Amino acid sequence: MTEEINFILESAKEAMLGSVAHLEKEFLNIRAGKASPQMLGGVFVDYYGSQTPLSQVANINAADARTLTVTPWEKNMLHPIEKAIMIANLGLNPMNNGDNIIINIPALTEERRRDLVKQAKAEAEEAKIGIRNHRKDANSDIKKEEKDGTAEDICKKAEEDVQKLTDSFIKKIDDILAIKEAEIMKV
């Protein structure tokens, strides 16, 4: 295979790995019943006029399986942090005790678990669409190489390799989704 074809295949693989990594990151934000500091990963606080990730203005700890504590590094940030958690629409109720913010994580209802599974499936589908887009990009690059004089059989083989890569990453996404689904539905 030519150097250009190898580069196209490596680029496609890297892009597909990026899609899987993004999915795993998104799955961290979908809670499965147990309190975890990553649940607040998407919360941004108004910190002196700029939107700053919560983890950069406070310490977040899981006190136990059902409780998160958020301890701001500056006392005057208590109210803005509380407000940011409410705005983030995570279904959490922060309580301010003057020193830190305590968040009790409610037990998931069956209906809420189903909603979270739907959300996880939607995220997985987005990742699959990303993988397919990377496949399309790689195949169009291979077609360009064929027009530029690369042998037809090399290009056909490269397209088959891209399809194998795509299939393996789609399967990987399905496996990750199955694990997350089981985690969410476990009572």
ABEGO torsion letter per residue (X at the ends): XBAAAAAAAAAAAAAAAAAAAAAAAAAAABBAGBBBAAAAAABBBBBGGBBBBAAAABBBBBABAABBBBBBABAAAAAAAAAAAAAAGAGBBBBBAGABBBBBBBBBBAAAAAAAAAAAAAAAAAAAAAAAAAAAAAAAAAAAAAAAGBBAAAAAAAAAAAAAAAAAAAAAAAAAAAAAAAAAABX
